[in-house]
Amino acid sequence: MDKDFAREVAIRSLLKSKGYEFDQESQYWVREWTTNQGQEKVLEVAVQTEDGEWNKLMLTPDGHVFYAESIGEGIS
């Protein structure tokens, strides 16, 4: 198996195991967090850049980014 393909499969498996779903329209992995008995929601996004780096973002449901972190080539 090709090394890059195997790495991609492993990353997808890891993200799925952590509750992320792939958003086809936006082309990123996302999971939703809620608080205050479901009254407030936050989206946690994992997105791979064109150069292979990964970023994690925290967004409001309307798309406002309030936290961003570059996590390099590894995703955890």
N, C-alpha and C positions, 0 to 999 in steps of 0.2 A: 504494500500500500504506500502511496506517495506520502512523504512526511508532512507536507502542507495540508493535504486532505485529511490525514489522521488527526492533525492538530485542530482543524476546523470541526471535525466530528466531536472531538473531546470537549471543545469549548461549547458547542451547541448542547451537548449532553449536560455539562455543568450548569449552564444557564437554565435549562429546563428543570433540572433538579432543584434549583433555587427559586422556582416559581415564575421565572420570566417566560413571556410569550413573544414570538416574533411578530412585529407589526409590519405587514407587507407594504402597506402604503407609505409608511415613514422610513422603512428599511432599518429599523433598530429593534433591540430587545427591550421589553418593558414589563414592569410589575407594579402593582398598585398597593400603596400603604394607606390605611385609614386610621383615624383617631376620633376621639369624642363620640364614641358609639356610631361610627360611620358618617358623621356629619362633615368631617374634613378629610380630603383625599390629597395624596401626593403621588406622583409618578416617578419611579426610579428607572432610568434609562441607561442601558449599556450599548454603546455604539462604537463600531470600528471605523477608524479613519482610512483614507486611501493609502496611507503609508504603513498600515498594519498595526498602528497603535490603538489602544482602547481608551475610551473616556466614559466616566460615569457622571450622569447628570441627575439632579433632582428638579422636578418641574411641578408647577401647579397644574391642575386640569386644563386651564386655558393656555398653557404653553410657556408661562414665565419661568425662566431658569433662575433658581435661587442658590444653587450649589453646583459646582463643576470640579471634577478631578481627573487629571490625566493619570492613567494607571499603567502606561507602557504597553508592552506586547503581551503581558499576562493578564488574565482575568481571574478574579477570585470572589 
